[in-house]
Structure formats: structure tokens, C-alpha cells
Amino acid sequence: MSRPDLNGAAWRKSSYSNQAGGNCVEVADGIPGVVPVRDSKNPQGPVLVFPVGTWAAFIGELT
């Protein structure tokens, strides 16, 4: 799988995040076939990229 171009990606924080600077993740929507995930405290740091089905299964286990 080639790495998607994330320049200009619209990142959003987890709904469980707060303004106190806790441990937060951000995901980028609208990238075909994948869900990019990064640490909101380090937006220039590494990004994990999951196939949509894998991410959906993970989220399904959390709810």
C-alpha cells in the first residue's frame, strides 16, 4: 500500500479529548480507503495509516 498524501488533510480530535492537553488522537477523514491517525500533541510526528475495515473493526470493539 502506498502512503497517501496527507497535505491539506482535515484532522479532527477524538470526542473524548479535552483542552487540558491529555492523551489525544486525531484522525483525518476523506482519505479514500484508509484512516490516518496521529498524536494531537505532536501533529508533525508519525502517522499511523489503517485500512478502513481494520479501523471500523477496532472502533466497533470499543463501543
Summary of the structure (lengths in Angstrom):
residues: 63
radius of gyration: 12.0
end to end distance: 28.4
largest distance: 36.1
contacts: 123
relative contact order: 0.22
helix: 17%
strand: 32%
